[in-house]
Amino acid sequence: MQDVFRVEIERVRFLSESNYLKFYVDKNEKWELLCLICTLDGDPRYGVYDYLNMLKTIRCSHLTLLKFLRERIKCGDFRVVQGEKKSRKTLRPNDGLINELQDYQERLIDWVSLVTSVKHSKPIDDCLDDAYG
């Protein structure tokens, strides 16, 4: 069971030291919103309000998330692109954010395999040191 907690520590530390992802991990709705925007990647059929209406983990107002999105757009996490309708603005994540999210997902797969693998003969500490310095 300690292996699971060690991996979770590594995951939390990675996210807290990230350039982009650290702004999304404090609330589930922010993380889900990030994943939705990255999945849709500027699809002109969807606008900001569509993203908010798709959320299943939302525990705050749409206004709160709109303010958060405006802040993240201002910081350069997303680029606003024109949607199908004139009034619809959709978002495209910047390359740095996408790369960091992909890196996180690859590491997450590695971390899960470290915990679930019955094949590794070294203690989890040694595996984590080998994999991530």
C-alpha positions in Angstrom: 0.0 0.0 0.0 2.9 2.4 0.6 3.8 2.1 -3.1 0.5 3.7 -4.0 1.1 6.7 -1.6 4.7 7.2 -2.9 3.4 7.3 -6.5 0.7 9.8 -5.4 3.3 12.0 -3.8 5.3 12.0 -7.1 2.1 12.9 -9.0 1.2 15.7 -6.7 4.7 17.1 -6.8 4.9 16.9 -10.5 1.6 18.9 -10.8 2.6 21.5 -8.3 5.9 22.2 -10.1 4.3 22.3 -13.5 4.1 25.5 -15.5 0.5 25.2 -16.6 -1.3 22.3 -14.9 -0.9 23.6 -11.4 -3.6 26.2 -12.1 -6.2 23.5 -12.8 -5.6 20.8 -10.1 -7.2 22.6 -7.1 -10.8 21.9 -8.3 -12.2 19.0 -10.2 -14.3 21.3 -12.4 -11.1 23.2 -13.5 -9.4 19.9 -14.4 -12.4 18.6 -16.3 -12.7 22.0 -18.1 -9.1 21.7 -19.1 -9.6 18.2 -20.4 -12.7 19.2 -22.4 -11.0 22.2 -24.0 -8.0 20.1 -24.9 -10.2 17.3 -26.3 -12.2 19.7 -28.5 -9.1 21.7 -29.5 -10.7 24.7 -31.1 -13.7 22.8 -32.6 -15.8 25.7 -34.0 -19.1 23.9 -33.1 -18.4 24.5 -29.4 -18.0 27.8 -27.5 -17.1 28.7 -23.9 -20.7 28.3 -22.6 -20.9 24.8 -24.3 -17.8 23.8 -22.3 -19.4 24.9 -19.1 -22.6 23.1 -19.8 -20.7 19.9 -20.5 -19.1 19.8 -17.1 -20.3 17.0 -14.8 -18.1 17.9 -11.8 -19.1 21.6 -11.5 -19.5 22.8 -7.9 -19.3 26.5 -8.5 -21.1 29.1 -10.6 -20.5 29.5 -14.3 -19.4 33.0 -13.6 -16.6 31.8 -11.4 -15.3 29.5 -14.1 -15.7 32.2 -16.8 -13.5 34.5 -14.6 -11.0 31.7 -14.3 -11.0 31.1 -18.0 -10.5 34.8 -18.8 -7.5 34.8 -16.4 -6.0 31.7 -18.1 -6.6 33.3 -21.6 -4.9 36.4 -20.4 -1.9 34.3 -19.2 -1.7 32.7 -22.6 -2.9 29.1 -21.8 -5.6 29.4 -24.5 -6.1 31.2 -27.8 -9.6 32.5 -28.7 -10.7 31.4 -32.1 -13.9 32.2 -34.0 -16.7 29.6 -33.7 -19.3 28.7 -36.3 -21.6 31.5 -35.1 -20.3 35.1 -34.9 -21.2 35.2 -31.2 -19.4 31.9 -30.4 -15.8 32.0 -29.2 -14.0 28.7 -28.9 -10.7 28.0 -27.3 -7.5 26.3 -28.5 -4.9 25.4 -25.9 -1.3 26.6 -26.4 1.4 24.1 -27.4 3.1 24.3 -24.0 -0.1 23.4 -22.2 -0.8 20.5 -24.5 2.8 19.2 -24.2 2.7 19.4 -20.4 -0.7 17.6 -20.2 0.6 14.9 -22.5 3.8 14.5 -20.4 1.6 14.2 -17.3 -0.6 11.6 -18.9 2.5 9.6 -20.0 4.0 9.8 -16.5 0.6 8.8 -15.0 0.6 5.6 -17.1 4.2 4.9 -15.9 3.2 5.6 -12.3 0.2 3.3 -12.4 2.3 0.5 -14.1 4.9 0.8 -11.3 2.2 0.2 -8.7 0.3 -2.5 -10.5 3.2 -4.4 -12.0 4.1 -7.5 -10.1 7.1 -8.0 -12.4 9.4 -5.3 -10.9 11.8 -6.7 -8.5 13.2 -3.5 -7.1 11.5 -1.5 -4.4 9.3 1.3 -5.6 11.8 4.0 -4.4 14.4 2.6 -6.7 12.0 2.4 -9.6 10.9 6.0 -9.1 14.5 7.2 -8.8 15.4 5.3 -12.0 12.4 6.7 -13.9 12.3 10.3 -12.8 15.7 11.1 -11.3 
